[in-house]
């Protein structure tokens, strides 16, 4: 049957949380789904260890103010560093990891300054940008003139630190710190940017110092995620190993028959579901069902599949449905909900059934709408964990509907002798707050001048 075939199409589909850097918008997150497996990256170096940097020995302030104090003018993109020395990283002495050795640093100066320009073609790139840096003993980092990070050993130093500032002790041992440059995208510009650093020793007599920086751009090799990572946002997840790769036929023998081939392996299996959704969106029964639900939701209960079939629906609602169906099929991919809603709501001309005063205040709220709107209108703080049970008692067992057609939008389906009594009981309980679960301030509704 079609139901069984549809179930086979969607094997392997579920949801999970994914890291924020992997979030994509619809439909990209479906056509390029997240899958399970090892999280791996393709890394491109924007600034590699061993590249030349401009550097300045800290025997004085590189850009002093009028009284000789420190400034950050030397960290800005437009600063002229042509008089500075040039050398490859690492820069330092005494650690055996230095390509540029500061042989005169010990007992002469406690700090040095460094600058490096690099290119970012598009600051809005989805690539993950990272700065790795190993250092001895302390470092303060700047991007395009703004401080972005400092080592814990420099936390007690002023901002900006003077050239004579001493650092706490820290050894470069091959475990660089990682700085997520994505947090500083507003500082970046398309084209040339400058990374600057001032490196400080623990004492002027120290016999070692190190500066080993690296900037990388990282792209996931595929959208794999770690299921133990519960951070980020809920999004679609596809399990290729759980997907039924056999051939499938939907709507067999009709003009809308969909034949899905077998052998779609790996992430290609998600194409089964995409093709089915496209077929469903283009099916006139789908369009009619959803458009009727929208009319029921926003305009009137006086329309249904049955009343459209037998012609008993009000003529103005039949005409509205016809216009909405035309809008449904007017877009390149049928079913653009914004286009359909614009036809229903008519926000420009403000004509039609939605604006008819005869339809105003005619809708009866579902239980979830009744409870939520009551609490919102009172500005009430609700601490009860029993709200779902209240909805159930009013007839809506939340998330437990078996049929795939959604909860009813028809008001009389929610109003009976028992369910109406439950609405009254809920209102009385909120008003009296007998359980101290729903707190609201009557002062919000009283004019103090009266």
C-alpha positions, 0 to 999 in steps of 0.5 A: 500500500502507499502507506507502507511504501511511504514508510520505506521512503522515510527510513533513516530520517530523524532529528538531532542537535548539531553544532551551530557551525554546521547549521544550514537553512531549508532546503539545504539541510535536507539536500545536504543532510547531517549523518552520523560518523566521525567529525572531520575537517579539511583545513586550509592555512591562511597563516602558516608557521614559518611565514614571514612576520614583521616584528619590533623589539620591545626596547620602547613603545612602538607607537607611544602617545604624547607622554610616552605611554602605550597605544594600539596604533601599531595593531591597525591595518593602515600602520606603516611597518616598513621600518620593522624587522622581518623574520619567519615564525617561530620568533623567540629564543632559547626553546629550540623552536625558533626560526627567528632567534632574538639573540639579544633579548635576554637582559635587554628587553622583556617584550616584542611586537609582531604583525602579519597581514592575511587575506579573507575573501569573504568574512561571511564564509561558512568556513570555521576560522581558527587561530592556534598559538603556542607561546612563552610566556604571555601574549596579547592578540589583536585583529585589525586594531582590536584586542581579541584575546590574551593569555591568562598570564597577561590578565593582570597587565593593563590594556594595552600592556606597556612594553615593560610589562612582565607576564606570568610564567608559561612554557611553549610545550606543543599544545597551542591554545585555540581561538575561535575567530568566528566570534570576531567576524564583525572585525574582519573585512573582505581582502587584507586583514592584519593580525598583531601580537605583543609577546612578553617574558616573565622577567627581563632575565628569562632565557627563553620565549616563543611565538608560534601562530597559525590561522586556519580555515576549516570545512567539514569533509562531510556533515558528520556529527557526534551524537554525544554532542548535545549543543546547537540546534535541532535539525534533520538527521539522516541515517544511511545505514537504516535506509531502505535502499530498495525500489518503491512505487507511490500512487501506482496506477494514477497520473501521479505515480512515482517510481523510486529506483533501488540502489541509492546508497549513503546520503543519496538515500535522502533523495527518496524523501525529497522526490516524494515530498515534491510529488506530494506538493504537486498533488491536487489533493494535497493542495486542497487539503492544506488550503481547506485547513488554512481557511478553517484555521484563519477564517471559518469552520463552514468548509470541509472536504465533504462540503466542497465535494457536495457543493454545500460550502458557502460560495465565498469560501468556495471562491477563496479556495479556488483562488488559493489553489491557483496560488498553490500552483502558480509558483515554480515549485508548487505549494509555496506557503507564503504565496498561498497565505497572501491570497488568503489574508489579502494584506494589501487590499484587505478584502475577502472572507478573512476581512469579513466582519461576519467571520470576526470572533467566530473561531473557537480556540483549540485547548492549547490555544485556549490555555496559552492565550489565557496565560499570555493575556494575564502576563501570568507566570506558569510553573505547573507541570500539569498543563499537558494534562489540562489539554488532555482533559479538554480533549487534546492529548498533545503529540499523541494524535495517531492520524496524520491529518493534524488536530481539527480546526473545527471549533465544535470538535473541541466543545462538548459537555465535559470539555467545556466544563474543563475549560471553566475549571481551568479558568477558575483555577487560574483566577483563584490560583489555589495551587500557587501555580499561575501567578498574575498581577491584577495591577496590570489591569487596574488604572491607578488614576481611577 
